[in-house]
Every structure is written in C-alpha cells, then in structure tokens.
Amino acid sequence: MDNKTKWSLFVIALLLISGILYIGLRDSEEKVADGNQSDATDDLTSEKKPSFSNVAIHDPSIIKDEDTYYVFGTHIEAAKSTDLMNWETFTNGYQSVDNALYGNLSENLAGSFEWAGEDDADSAGGFSVWAPDIFWNADYANEDGTQGAYMIYYSASSTYIRSAIGYAVSKNIEGPYTYKDTIMYSGFTENEAYDENSDVNKEWTNTHLTQLIEEGKVSGKSDAWFNSDGSYNNQQYPNAIDANLFYDENDKLWMVYGSWSGGIYLLEMNKETGQPIYPNEDGLTEDGRFIDRYFGTHISGGYGKSGEGPYVVYDKEREYYYLYVTYGWLGADGEYNMRVFRSENPNGPYVDADGKPAVLPNNTDNAPFGNKMMGHFLFDRKVGEEGMGSGYGYMSPGHNSVFVDSDTNEQFVVFHTRFPDTGEMFELRIHPIYFNEEDWPIFAPYRYTGEKLTKVSDDEVIGDYQYINHEKDNSNILKHSSFITLHEDHTVSGEIKGTWERYDDYRIKITAKNIEYDGVVVKQWDPKSNQYVLAFTALSNKGVTIWGSKVAALSDEDVVAKVEKALNIGQLESVKDDITLPKIGVNNSKIEWKSSDESIISVNGKVNRQNEDRTIQITAVISKGEKSINKEFEVIVKAKDESDKVIEQYTYAFDDNLYETNDQANAGSITGDRLNNSNGEITYEEGVLGKAAYFNGASGIRLPSSLIQSDSYSISIWLHPEELTQHTPTFFAAKNENSWISLVPQGAANGETMVWSGSATWYDAPIGQTIPVGEWSHIGVVVENSDIRVYLNGENAFNGKDFPKVLDEMSSYGLGVNYWDPPFKGMMDELHIFNRAITDNEMKELASIND
C-alpha cells in the first residue's frame, strides 16, 4: 500500500500543529546570538556554536533563488533560508481561500481535484496535496510571450493508488502559482467503479487518456493496465505521486515519479510546455525493462514493494545520474530509509554499489537492493557525558531532494525526519553529501553548519569513536551506537576489528572482515557533546554505510571520575520494581555490578521482594584501562504488601454503569476527548450481553490504575465501531506519553486493526484486516512475557515476539481515548482483563458469547 495514504488528514494536521509548537520551544532553546561559523581549526572546541531555526517541512524539494534557499513540501508548506540552517515558513498550509501559494486552492487546482485530493475517500473533509517538486524552467513559454517560470509539480491523492500529478507556474518563487494541467493519473479502472466515501467514477475514460488517444499521443487503451477483475494493476504500474524534474547531460528535461505500487517510472518532458512526451507505444529497454505507452520507462522498484520520493541528479563531474529513493513506511514506527543507485543514462539501468538493479527482478524483499545511506540511528548519551536526553539520532529519515551548488559543486541531502522519544514530530534536516573513491555519494553523520572538507592528520584521526552501522535492512529498530578505536598502528578494535588508512588529505578506508569501507573524515558539529568533533562516513562495495563520531580524548582517570560523578540509578529508599543498571559509560568505560544479596537484587537489576523490608548494598565497579573506582548504593527493597496481590481477572460489563463486576477495582470515570480531561458523556445501548457502553466520538472512559500487574496478561473486548478513524484507540494503557499500548480498529499498518505500542520502542501487531463498521467484533490480546498473540473473533490472527514491556503499577488505562488521537465512536462491551496469559480455548469461549 502507498505510504502516505495511511495518514488521515485530521491526524496530519494535528501532528503539524503539535510539531510546530514543539519546534518553537526547541528553537528558543537552541538559538544563540551569533550563528556565523569560523574556519575549521585543530582546536575543535574553540569554534562558535551554530544557530538553527527549525521548520516542519515534509517531503522537501529544494531550490535556490539568488541568495535564498527555498524548500517546498507536502501539505502546501514551504520555508526559506539564507544559510541552510535557519529557516522560516511563508505559507499557510491548506487554507482554502487566500492560500499563500495557490490563491483559492479549491478553484485553482480543481482540474486535479476532480480526480483526487479534495474531500474524497482518504482525503475526506480536507485536502491531500503532497510532495511537490520545485524547479526553474528557463525554457517555459508563458502565456504573455515571455520565457521562464518557476514550476511546481504536485501530487493530489485520494487513496494508495488513485492519484494525479499536476503542475502550476509562477514568475515569482513565492507565488502565487497558477494551475496549468494534470499530466498523470493512476488508480483508474476498466469499468465504472467507486472507492469508499467517494463519488469519483474511476473508469479510465474519466481521465485525460481518451484525449491523449484522440490526439495520437498514446496509441490506445492497454489491457495490461487492469487486473482480470477490471481493477487497476498497481503491482506493475505506478501511483502517480512524488514527481521530480531533472535535466540530462544534453539539457533534455525528464520527470521521474512513483511510490510503492509498480515502482518508479520516467518520462521525457517538453521544456516549453511542461508536458510529458508520452512513449505512445509499449516497448522494452535494451536491458529488458518495460516501457509503457503512457506511464513511461520503469526504472526502479515494483511488485508493490516500498520505494518512493525518487530524485535524480546528474553529476557533470562524475558523469553519473544518481537516483535517490526512500524505502519503508514514513511514520516513527516505520522503516523509512534512504537509498541510492546510479546510471550512465537518464533512463537507466540504475544499479547499486554491489551491481544490484534498482528494478526488482521478481517479487522479493527489496532490502538488499540499493546503497543504504541512512536509517534509524542513535548516538547514545553514555553515563558521564555532559547534557540531557538519550543522545542524537533520527527515526524514519527520508524523502529527500538534493541541492547542488553550481559555484562550489558542493552537494547537500535535504530530507525530513522524526526523532527518538518524540512520537510523530518531524523537522527538516540538511546534511552534506560527499563522494568516496568510487564516486558513490555518502551522507555526513551530522547536519550542515558551514563545514568543508579539510586536510586531517593521522594523529587527529587516532582515538575512540561512537560507531553506527546502518546495515542493509528495512527496520524500525534504532541502531544504537557502539564503540571502536582507531589505533596508532592503524588497527581497529571494539565493535569491529580490522585496519584503517587515511589518504588524500581527508579520505579514509576501514577494513573489517574482508569488507572495505571507503569514505571521508570531516569536522562537524555534534549536538550531543555540544562541540565540533571529527566524524567519518564510509560505504562498502555492498552498499552499507558506516559512521563514526570521535569522542573527546580523556585520561582513563578522568573517564572513571566522570562516570562515578554522573552515575545515578534513581530513588533507592523505597524500591518495588527492577532497577536499570547501566553497563557502559563515557569513552567506552565499563560498569560492572555487584550485589550484597543477588537473590534480592541481581547484578542485572532484577528485584525480588521479600516478606519484610531488606537493605541491600549494590556496587558499581567503573573501569577504563588500568583505572578503576567503586561507587556504592544502599537500596531499601520494600516488603510485599496487599497491593502486591495480583487480581487474576477484572470485568467491566457496562450494564448501565461503569462498575467492575466483581467489586475488585474502582469504577471507571467518564472523560472528555482525551484521557486526561473531563466533561464527556457515556450512554448505554443493547450490547453483546446485556447493555454496552456507547461512545459518542467526543468522550471516553478512564479505568483505575494497576489493572495489569504482570508481565503476562490478556485483554478481551467486544467492539462495534460506528465509524473508523486512523489511530483512534479502543483499549489504551500508558505508563507515560512515550510508553503505551493501544488497540486500534484502524492502524498505521495498511489501515488494519492492530495492537500498537510506542513510542520509545515501536511495535505493530496487525491482524491482517480491518474490523467492519456497524458490526460486533471480538478482539483478544495475549501477552506472555515478550510474546504477543492477537485474536479476531476467537481465531489467532497475529503472533509476534519481543513485545515491549511498557506498563508499570502506576499506568493509566482508558477506553476510546488517549492523549492525542480522535476518540472512538461506537459501542464496547464485556471488557475482561486477566493478569495471566489465557489459552486459545479460553479466548474462543469469550468470543462465543454472541453466538
């Protein structure tokens, strides 16, 4: 399914608002008086702290107009900067009248909206205008006889396949832009058909195809466009979004576009009109790739696999065309990661460093294809490091454009990203692009602050580094940093073992396990240590990127002193839960633990409470090299009490009240549209068994805390949704706003019903389908330590491992509401919560009471 259609307009708008508020707070903290950068010096700490003003621009496309950089992005947002670091927006999003870019939005883009993107299907109640590409076309013939215009090629979309690409022009970079035409359609069907919540007839004759055929630009309708049932063949053909325009070495203009579905396609363009030059006839490239009479040449992806946001750059110096794409789902819980291929020709074939093609050879996993440039990562903040927070890293970075400075030939990757521990908040980021010895692009680990490649010495390179290997996978799991050391004798130890070599002033080769990584060393600003550091970025011939960030050189004595001073394991006067005992400190120092009684507190922090209070001594042995120091902690482990008694089962039957049926817990209370407010209303209607609670879409129920008191638990509930909205919770439980589980009828995974957990660690447990509106469905969840099973109507629909432990004895519980998303509308009945993992037969019995 197409990546972006998984977001409802309401949720996107909410995220944008919350993101902007958050960004304003971050900017006020990051801003300093002077953002000008001094030249690189050997004394990295002497350089001035850079200034950043951040903006929330999704799917950014970059251009420079005179001395100002502009980025244009999804949801009709745009921003500008004079230094690539401090940005300000000048748009007003989806405002329909007096829109900053389009004037009267509905009227101006009506030609595209007739097919998709306005108050229709997935865009019901608003707009879905995505992923614009901005460029200056000096050859464009304006209606007044002049030449040259800024052109925006935008995407209008209503479903994961029914979309359109249109374009609008302006003589002013900031607009307003005037609609000219819609040039590409997707998602059409052979016969009359309609999507849910839509009155758009999808039959192919309702696009511009009949006109193109009449004009002789397309030879005729192709039967291959359709599946046997007449639906759109999106396994072979593209979703018409994510356009990018580029010039080739002969100054011809091309458009590359597509997202998921049948992959990425390419069309030659008429420079004077901005219109595609459709191939007219089907065919094959010399290497056997498909050319469609309408859609163009297939250059990447296919078979419904992820792959979107294509961007092609012709590098005159290296004489290659570089194709950037992003794999995975874009949410913080997704697998978004940036890839690159290259070709000697604009229409391919494009291959990666390992020679693997951009076009998938068959219906296979796409993870091994494409150089992986950047995915989820975190340079962890270790005990003893200055500052606050978990460290520096990104979640789901992607959908990039590239800026090439025509004066200096410097290149920059421009993308959006989410961040660890901040949910769906996203921001624009810009990193320098460098090239290794084999002319492959490599991304710098840190954002741009004005740095340039300069000569470094071996002595500067020698030292300890935090190390990231981005690997070649599509994964939503953070890749945490480890440590390596580059030694004076040119060996490498730590997470990897091998050799290193510096050459040509700033280039570096690292060899480990007979794999050679080639890249550069550069001085960059590290926001975690709040100083400039030496960093390296390198790529293997298998297309794997590694990064290193040098840590400050300290004596072993200083290292253990810093860790000893900073080491804190929390409030220890009244311990009832397990204790987190860190094992690694600053500069890869080691922290080992001893306990005076391991039967009560283990060396891993596991707490076993007794019948009386116990005082335990635990000792941290902190070491670096030959230096070592001990730090002792006195821990009072509280005795077991009545509150520790685990109630095996709680039941809320909703028979005209919110009481717990067996009087083992307090009654629920009515909330408003969030778990932490009030003034809502819950009524009761006929349910599965007796009465059921009716939720009006603006109210919820708060249940008492401490319902789940075990690492193994089960949830059984009957649901009767009146409507479905993305991410809306039914059962919700949270330790805090970053540690929660939620049962959602329509989730992020293809809109399927799922158990969702986040956000410090994301986990999806989809059931393979979406429960119906207007019917009762039984959902069951069983967590057995770290294993999870999800049931639909008594049948096992999902099995998974490594489900995170996110709840504690003070967790909050709710029905129909959480802290962020639209409340549930419909009925719930017969909620059972077990403090054990129930069996398949028990779940079937709970699901059979409606038979």
Disulfide bonds with the S-S distance in Angstrom:
none
